């Protein structure tokens, strides 16, 4: 395992002290019809901003695998934010899946390693030609959403298995606490946010969609609305893939491999949910013992502790208390994610929980912005 170099800590403290604010990443278009005009001075444009920030995460400090505790955020502030200094804004926490970056939703180039004609994901997301910032401006100008702050944190397990699954792990570090504590506290301390749950929503894609549901179950006092796109909402769906994982590894388990998506995801889930610091060289307990595809019960039980389907039984009151629950999945999802959703829907119905569920003509990622427009509108209608 890697140790965390001391000089990284010195750099992190320096970056945190300076706050590392830079200019907006996207150029400001003075001709954009999404820019708001001041009533006092029609020539005074009050522009939105998209900025890069760097924070030092206490939750990720000194983790066993060596993941960096210096974390980047992309933060969108709406038109008029700098003008209306007496106003507080709702905040959407937008969580990525792949690619593992704070730029997932703002830079199509970030997807170059994820989209592969020979892999699972063959189509790029439907990135707006005007860029993320102006795209959100348009949603506000059209009345689809109210002015809000959107923060996009980097949750890459950069020294290890890439997928962090937004979970606390003795191996990866505490990625759950990083979001729920470090990022939320940073936003409330540095921005004019609504500082109660009804003013916060969490939206996520894929592993981020899993995290959105998990955070709603565990932290209804922090997030009042949750929205999940193509999220992993049933661990048993993964555990049932034992034969496929074994087939990917005819010569035995030899670690993550970028050509073996399910195998790499299995190692990542194990790093998040069943780490074992006494089991080198990968320091995880896998749920299968090669060459058998049968699930190991002792490992599966550890995974169930992080399974939103299982957590629903013990956190039903928390989920019932939320202001809004939204989830969707593509009919042509490359991973077959939606096949597990009837089980979750039946349980939500059994407990009498209100939710909005939709399917759409698309895959896991290729309709990202079409779906994000829906979830942002949903959250806008429930936050206050």
N, C-alpha and C positions, 0 to 999 in steps of 0.2 A: 504494500500500500504506500501511497505517496504521503509525504509530510508537507505541511503548509510552510513555504519558505518565509523566513522572518522579514525579508525585505519587501514582500508583498504586503505585509501588515503595515509597514511604514508608508508605502505608497497609498494604501487604502485610507489610512488616517488622514493623509494629506489631501486626497481627493474629497473625502467627506468634509473636511474643514473648508475647502474652497467651494464646495457644493457643485462644482463642475457644470455650470450652466453654459450651454452653447447656443448659437443662433438657431432659429428654426431650420429644420432639415430641408423642408420643401420651400421653394421660392414663393414669395407672396405675389400673386397676380393682381395688380391694381384694377384690372378690368373685370374681375370675377363678380358676377351678379349675386354671389352668396355673401359678400361683405356687407355688414350692416352700416347704415348711415346714422350719425347722431342727430337727434331731433333738434338739438341746440345749434348744430353747425353741420348742414348737409354735406359739406366738403370734407368733414372729419371722418375718416374711415377707421372703424374699430375692428381690427383684424383678429382672426383666430391665430393660434400658434401651435406648432408641433415642435417640442423641444426634447433634447436628450439630457437626462440627468444620470448621475452616478451616486449610488448610496453604498454605505458599508453595512452589511447585514450581520447583526449580532447572532441571529439564528444559524447562519452558515459558517460562523467562525470556528476554525479548528476541527473541521469534520475529518473523518478517518481517511477518505479517499483522496482528499486534496482539492475538492471543488472550491472555486474562488468565492470569497465572501464580498468581493467588489462586484456590484450588480448594476446593470444599466436599465433605465426605464425610458420609454417614450411616453410623453405626456401631452395630450391635446387639451388646450383651453379654448373655450368658445369665443366667438366675436363678442366684444363688449366686456370681456373679463377685466381688462385693465382699466376700463372706464368706470364700471359700476363697483367701486371698491367697498360699498356697503352691502353687497349681495353675496350670499353663500350659494354654492352649487352642488347638485347631486353628482356622485362619482360612479362611473362604471369601471370595474376592474376586468380587463379583457385578457384572458389567459390563452396562450398559444399551445398548440400541440407540436407537430412538426411544421416547419423547421423550428429549431430550438433557439429562438432569438426574440429580442425586443422589437426587431424589424419585421417580424412575420407578416404583419398586416399593413406595412407601409412600403415595402421594397420587394418587388417581384423577383429581383435577383437573389433574394434570400432563399428562394425555392429551387434554385438550380440543382442542388444536390438531392432534393426530395423527389422531383419529377423525373421519372426514368421510363422510357418506352418499354423497357424490359422488366420494370418493377410493378408494384401494386398501383402506384399513382402516376398516371400517364398524362394528365391534364393540369395545367396551371390554374390557380384560382382566377376568378373573374374580376381581376383588379380594375378599379375605375381609372379611366385614362387621365382624369384630372388630379389624381393622387388622393391619398387618404384624407388629408386635412380639408381640402375643398369639397370632397365627397361628403364628409360629415357636415360641413357648412351648408351644403345643398339640402341635406335632410332637415336641418334646422330651419332654413329659409322657407322650405315647403310646408313646414308645420308638422312633419312626420315625427320629429322629436323636439323636446324642449332643450334649451341650452344646458350643457352638462360638461363635466371634465371626464376624459377617458385616459386611463393609465394602462400601459402595456409593459409589464415587467418581464425581464429575462429569467427564465427558470430552467436553464440548461444545466444538466449534470455534466459540466464541461470536462471534468477530469475522469469521468467514469462512463456511465451507461447512457448518457444523453437524456433519455426519459427520466425525469425526476418523479413523475406522477404526483407532484405537489404534496409529497408525504414526508413525515418525519422519519428519519432513518439513521441508525447509528453508523452506517457506512457513508451515505451520501451527504448527511447533514439534514437539518430540519427545514425542508422546503415548505412545509405547511405553515410553520411559524413565520417563515420569511415573508409569505404573503399576508397572513392574517394579522401579524404583529408589526413586522418591520415596515412593510410597504404601506399599510393602512395608517400607521402612526406617522410615517414620513409625510404622506399626503395631507393628513389633518394638521400637521405642524407647519407645513410650508405653503399650503393653498387654502383658499377660502371655501372649505368643504362643509356640507351638511354632516355633522359629526354623530349621527345616530343611524341605526340600521335602515330606517325607511328612506334615507338618502343615499344608500349604497346598494349597488347591484354587482353581481359577478357573472360574467359571460365567458364561456370557454369552448374551444374546439378540441375534439378528440380527447387526449389526456386532460386538456383544460376543461372539456365538458364534463369529464368525470369529477374533476376538482370542484367545479361549480356546484354540482349536486352535493358533494361531500361537505363543502363549506356551508351550504344551506342547512344541512342536517346537524352539523356540529356547532355552527356559530350563527344562529338566527339573531343573536344580539349584535352582530356586526354587519351581516348582509341581509337585507330585507327581501331581495328579489334574486332569483337565480335563473340562468338560461344556459342550456347545454346543446351544442351542435355535435352530432355524431359521437357522443360520449360513450365511454366504456362504463356501462351502468349495471353490469352483471358479471362478476368474476367467474362464475361457472362457465360462461361462454368461452373464456380463455382456457380454463382447465379442461374443457372438452376437446381442446385442440391437440391433445397429447400425440395421437397418431401422426398428425401433420408435422409437429415439431420433431418427432423421431425420424420421420422420413427426410426432413431437411438435414439430418445429421447421421448418415449411414455408418460413419466410422466413430461415432461417439461424440459427446459434448466437448467441444474445444474452445468455447467462449463465444462472445458476440461476433457476428460476421455481417457486414453490410449487405451481402448478397442473400442473407437469410433473415428476412424481416421478422417473422414470428419468433425465431430463436433469439434474435437480439432483443426483441420486446420482452421475451420471457426472462432473460437475464436482467433487464432493467426493472421489471416488476419485482423480481426477486431481490434486487438491490434495494428497492423501496420498501417491500413488505416482508421479506424473509432474509434479511442480511445475516451473515454469520462471520464475525471477525476471526473465528478460529478455523475457517475453511478456505485456505488458500488454494489456488492462486486468484480465484474470482470473488471470494469472500461472500458467497451467497449460497442459500439452500434452494435448489431448483425443485419445482413440484413434481418432477418426473425423474426416475432413476434409469438411465439408459441401460438396456435397450427397451425397457418396458414403458408403454404409454399410460400405464395406470397411475392415477394421482396418488401422491403420498399424503395421507390424511393429516399428519402432523404439520406439514408445510401448508396445505390447503387451509387449515384452521387459522394459521397466522394471516393468510391472505384475506380470509373472511372478516377479520377485524378491520379491514380497510375497504370492504365491499359496500357500496351504497345500498344495494339490494338488501343486504343483511343489516346494515345500520338503520334502515328504515324501521325495523321492528322495535328497536330500542330508542329511536329518536323521532317517533311519529308525531309527538306533540310539537316538537321544534319545527318539523316540516309543515304541519298544519298552521303554524303561526306566521308563515311567510306571507308577504304581500302578493307575491306572484311566482309561479313556477312555469317555465317554458322549456320544451325540448323538441328537437326534430331530428330527422335522419333521411338520407337520400335513399330512394328506392333501388338505386344501383350502387350502393355503398360497396366499395371494393373489398372491405373486410367483413361484409355481412353483418355489420353492427346492429342493424335494425331487427335481425332475427331474434335477438334477446329481449326486445322491448315489450312484447306482449306479457311477459312474466312481470316486469316492473309495473306496467299499466294495470294489470289485475290486482297487484298489491296496493297501488295507489287508490284504486277504486274501492277495494276492500276497506281501507281505512278512511274513506270518504274525503280524500285530499283533492282540492281543486287544482287543476293544472291545464295547460294548453299544450297539446301534442300535434305535430304536423309532419307529414311526409312530403317529399318533393321529388321532381324529376332530376336527379343528379346523383353524384357520387360523394365520397368522403369529404373532399375539399373543393371540388371544381365550382361550386356555387357559393363560395365563402361569403362574398359581399352581398349577394342577394339575400342570404339567410341572416347575415349580420344586420342588415337593414330591418328585418323583421324583429329580431331580438332587441335591438336598440329601441325600436318603437314600443315594444312590449314593456321594457324596463322603464322607459320614459313615462308610460302611463301608470306605473305602479309606484314610482319613487316620488317623494315629496319632502 
